[in-house]
Amino acid sequence: MILEAIHHVALTVTDLERSRRFYREVLGLGEIARPPFNFPGAWFQLGAAQQLHLIVHTHPTFRTGKPLDSRDVHFAVRVEDYWKTVAFLKGLGYREDAPAGDPMSLIVNPRATAGFPQMYIMDPDRHVIEINAAEAEGNPPA
């Protein structure tokens, strides 16, 4: 077996329309056609060849009640400009000083041990999303 790429990430959601808004408006993903499955969901294009699939499931697994944790299960996306992305997220209300468990929590780590700058947020169902860049050029937003 020779793996070529990750094709898609599938996430269970509780409120499909709320999640659609998040992935369109916060992450800027474009919704794509989805086959007529017998359960609700939505598909999004993620980069050139990957997809994100949202699924409304009757027996989902969620991180209910857990705070933002960069070492918990997550998927990562890469952005072109680290500090512009931090400023964008802060403009939407994400905060580094949010109380533990707040869904608007933001972790910013421009000098991460991984060797590239990282930040973390949660979607409306508390799925952790890492957002990283090749480098963190320029200055942090005021």
Buried (B, 14 or more C-beta within 10 A) or exposed (E): EEEEEEEEBEBBBBEBEEBBEBBBEBBEBEBEEBEEEEEEBBBBEBEEEBBBBBBBBEEEEEBEEEBBBEEBEBBBBEBEBBBEBBEBBBEEEBEEEBEEEBBBBBBBBBEBEEEBBBBBBBBBBBBBBBBBBEEBEEEEBE
